[in-house]
């Protein structure tokens, strides 16, 4: 009997970045286009999802921020945020397997009442993630060292979490690098799908999106090469192994 697929939700309107993200998610999760189909929310409405059809939901990152000035949000961003809010309400009510990557901190954090603001932004770069005591005992992070390198870059973050949310990881400049709600609903601030090639692609694609001065792109790539990023990707494979279930 086949397993229920995992669904990737993408908020990247730029084809090069969206396709690179999709390939990386499939590769590190050990899935293919059949076992991990994708919906590009920038290109189509989410529609009604029956969670019973899926093993789990993964939300990728992108240029949206839930803390953006509402007047600056495009109609597409407003629609996407509303669709994700409805979906997350269902996910949280059922404690359904969910992994939100980077943008997931803002969306899931907003859904559970975290403080999401720009007080702990991080540049597009490598960083060192440290697991908390709860993170070291969490099954999704099983097999990871207590500290590991990752790639990230974000404008907004969770400044604080509500009671009941478990903080799983932190970094020097961002207090919440990962958290869990219930037993199965997760978000990471760092990107578990990003390797060196992936961060270099993101740097090229997002030169003009305000994350960094465009003329520093090559310097950022050189700095990224100093990090040895191999552990975060295991989170994706563990998520799939933990939650795969028969149709």
C-alpha positions as CSV (number, residue, x, y, z in Angstrom):
1,X,0.0,0.0,0.0
2,X,1.4,3.4,-0.9
3,X,2.0,6.1,1.7
4,X,0.0,9.3,1.8
5,X,2.1,12.1,0.2
6,X,3.6,15.1,1.8
7,X,2.6,18.5,0.5
8,X,5.0,21.4,-0.1
9,X,3.4,24.9,0.0
10,X,5.5,27.5,-1.7
11,X,5.3,31.3,-1.4
12,X,8.1,32.0,-3.9
13,X,7.0,33.8,-7.0
14,X,10.5,33.7,-8.6
15,X,10.8,30.5,-10.7
16,X,14.5,29.9,-10.1
17,X,14.2,30.2,-6.3
18,X,11.0,28.2,-6.2
19,X,12.2,25.4,-8.3
20,X,15.6,25.2,-6.5
21,X,13.7,25.0,-3.1
22,X,11.4,22.3,-4.5
23,X,14.3,20.2,-5.7
24,X,16.2,20.6,-2.4
25,X,13.1,19.7,-0.3
26,X,12.6,16.5,-2.3
27,X,16.2,15.6,-2.3
28,X,16.8,15.9,1.4
29,X,13.4,14.5,2.4
30,X,14.0,11.5,0.1
31,X,10.8,12.1,-1.9
32,X,9.8,12.8,-5.5
33,X,7.1,14.8,-7.3
34,X,4.6,12.1,-6.6
35,X,5.3,11.7,-2.9
36,X,5.8,15.5,-2.4
37,X,3.6,17.5,-4.8
38,X,3.8,21.3,-4.6
39,X,1.3,24.1,-4.6
40,X,2.7,27.5,-5.5
41,X,0.5,29.8,-3.6
42,X,1.7,32.8,-5.5
43,X,0.3,31.2,-8.7
44,X,-3.0,29.6,-7.5
45,X,-5.4,29.5,-4.6
46,X,-4.9,26.9,-2.0
47,X,-8.5,25.6,-2.1
48,X,-9.9,23.2,0.4
49,X,-7.4,20.7,1.7
50,X,-8.5,17.5,3.4
51,X,-5.7,16.7,5.9
52,X,-6.6,13.0,5.7
53,X,-5.1,12.9,2.2
54,X,-1.7,13.8,3.4
55,X,1.1,12.5,5.7
56,X,2.2,16.0,6.5
57,X,2.5,19.6,5.3
58,X,5.7,21.5,4.7
59,X,5.7,25.3,4.2
60,X,8.7,26.8,2.5
61,X,10.2,30.3,3.0
62,X,10.1,33.4,0.8
63,X,10.0,37.2,0.7
64,X,6.7,37.6,2.6
65,X,6.7,38.8,6.2
66,X,3.5,38.6,8.3
67,X,4.8,41.8,10.1
68,X,4.9,43.8,6.8
69,X,2.9,47.0,6.9
70,X,-0.6,45.9,5.8
71,X,-0.7,48.8,3.3
72,X,2.4,47.4,1.6
73,X,1.0,43.9,1.1
74,X,0.0,42.8,-2.3
75,X,-3.4,41.3,-2.9
76,X,-1.6,38.0,-3.4
77,X,0.2,38.2,-0.1
78,X,-3.1,39.1,1.7
79,X,-4.8,36.1,0.1
80,X,-2.0,33.7,0.9
81,X,-1.8,34.8,4.5
82,X,-5.6,34.3,4.9
83,X,-5.4,30.9,3.4
84,X,-2.5,29.8,5.6
85,X,-4.2,31.2,8.7
86,X,-7.3,29.0,8.0
87,X,-5.1,26.0,7.2
88,X,-3.0,26.4,10.4
89,X,-6.2,26.7,12.5
90,X,-7.1,23.2,11.2
91,X,-3.6,21.9,11.7
92,X,-3.4,23.1,15.2
93,X,-6.8,21.8,16.1
94,X,-5.8,18.3,14.9
95,X,-2.1,18.5,16.0
96,X,-1.4,17.5,12.4
97,X,2.2,17.1,11.2
98,X,3.5,20.5,9.9
99,X,7.0,21.9,9.3
100,X,7.2,25.6,8.5
101,X,10.6,26.7,7.3
102,X,11.6,30.4,8.0
103,X,8.3,32.0,7.0
104,X,6.8,29.3,9.1
105,X,8.0,31.1,12.2
106,X,5.9,34.1,11.3
107,X,2.8,32.2,10.2
108,X,2.7,29.6,12.9
109,X,3.9,32.1,15.5
110,X,1.1,34.5,14.6
111,X,-1.4,31.6,14.8
112,X,-0.5,30.8,18.3
113,X,0.0,34.3,19.7
114,X,3.8,34.7,19.5
115,X,5.3,38.1,19.3
116,X,6.5,38.4,15.7
117,X,8.6,41.5,14.9
118,X,11.9,42.7,13.5
119,X,13.9,42.9,16.6
120,X,16.0,39.8,15.9
121,X,16.6,39.8,12.1
122,X,19.6,38.0,10.7
123,X,21.5,38.6,7.5
124,X,21.6,36.1,4.7
125,X,24.5,34.0,6.0
126,X,25.7,31.0,7.8
127,X,24.9,30.8,11.5
128,X,25.4,28.5,14.4
129,X,22.2,26.9,15.9
130,X,22.1,25.7,19.5
131,X,19.5,23.2,20.6
132,X,17.7,23.9,23.9
133,X,17.1,21.3,26.5
134,X,13.7,20.6,25.0
135,X,15.3,20.5,21.5
136,X,17.8,17.9,22.5
137,X,15.0,15.6,23.6
138,X,12.7,16.3,20.7
139,X,12.3,13.4,18.2
140,X,12.5,15.7,15.1
141,X,16.0,16.8,16.2
142,X,17.1,13.3,17.1
143,X,20.6,12.5,16.0
144,X,21.6,16.2,15.6
145,X,24.5,17.6,17.6
146,X,23.8,20.1,20.3
147,X,25.2,22.9,18.0
148,X,25.4,22.9,14.3
149,X,25.8,25.2,11.3
150,X,22.9,26.2,9.2
151,X,22.0,28.9,6.6
152,X,19.4,31.6,7.2
153,X,18.4,35.1,6.5
154,X,15.2,36.9,7.6
155,X,13.7,40.2,8.4
156,X,11.2,39.1,11.1
157,X,11.4,36.5,13.8
158,X,9.7,35.4,17.0
159,X,10.7,37.7,19.8
160,X,8.9,35.6,22.4
161,X,6.6,32.5,22.4
162,X,3.4,31.9,24.3
163,X,3.1,29.5,27.1
164,X,2.6,26.0,25.8
165,X,5.0,26.5,22.8
166,X,8.3,24.6,23.2
167,X,11.4,26.6,22.2
168,X,13.7,24.0,20.6
169,X,16.7,26.0,19.2
170,X,18.3,29.4,19.4
171,X,21.2,31.3,18.0
172,X,23.4,34.2,19.1
173,X,21.3,36.9,17.4
174,X,17.8,35.2,17.3
175,X,16.2,33.7,20.4
176,X,13.9,31.4,18.6
177,X,15.4,29.3,15.8
178,X,12.8,26.5,16.2
179,X,9.7,25.8,18.2
180,X,7.0,23.2,18.5
181,X,3.3,23.4,19.4
182,X,1.6,20.3,20.6
183,X,3.4,17.1,19.6
184,X,3.6,17.5,15.8
185,X,3.5,21.1,14.7
186,X,6.9,22.7,14.1
187,X,8.6,25.8,12.7
188,X,12.3,26.6,12.1
189,X,13.8,30.0,11.5
190,X,16.8,28.6,9.7
191,X,16.4,26.8,6.4
192,X,16.7,23.0,6.7
193,X,16.6,22.6,2.9
194,X,19.5,24.9,2.2
195,X,23.0,23.7,1.3
196,X,25.8,25.9,-0.2
197,X,24.5,25.8,-3.7
198,X,21.0,26.7,-2.4
199,X,22.2,29.7,-0.4
200,X,24.2,31.0,-3.4
201,X,21.0,30.7,-5.6
202,X,19.0,32.6,-3.1
203,X,21.6,35.3,-2.9
204,X,21.5,35.7,-6.7
205,X,17.7,35.7,-6.8
206,X,17.0,38.0,-3.9
207,X,19.6,40.7,-4.5
208,X,17.0,43.4,-4.8
209,X,14.6,42.4,-2.0
210,X,16.2,44.4,0.8
211,X,18.0,41.5,2.7
212,X,21.4,42.9,1.8
213,X,23.1,45.5,-0.4
214,X,23.2,44.0,-3.9
215,X,26.9,44.8,-4.4
216,X,27.8,42.5,-1.4
217,X,26.4,39.4,-3.1
218,X,29.7,37.8,-3.9
219,X,31.1,38.6,-0.4
220,X,28.1,36.8,1.1
221,X,28.7,33.8,-1.0
222,X,32.4,33.7,0.1
223,X,31.3,34.0,3.7
224,X,28.8,31.1,3.3
225,X,31.6,28.9,2.0
226,X,33.2,29.1,5.5
227,X,30.4,27.1,7.0
228,X,30.0,23.4,7.0
229,X,26.2,22.9,6.7
230,X,25.2,19.2,6.7
231,X,23.0,18.6,9.8
232,X,19.8,20.7,9.2
233,X,18.8,18.6,6.1
234,X,18.4,15.6,8.4
235,X,15.3,17.3,9.9
236,X,13.5,16.9,6.6
237,X,14.3,13.2,6.4
238,X,13.3,12.6,10.0
239,X,10.0,14.5,9.5
240,X,9.2,12.1,6.6
241,X,10.2,9.0,8.4
242,X,8.3,10.0,11.5
243,X,5.1,10.9,9.8
244,X,4.8,8.8,6.7
245,X,1.6,6.7,6.9
246,X,-0.4,4.5,4.6
247,X,-3.2,6.0,2.5
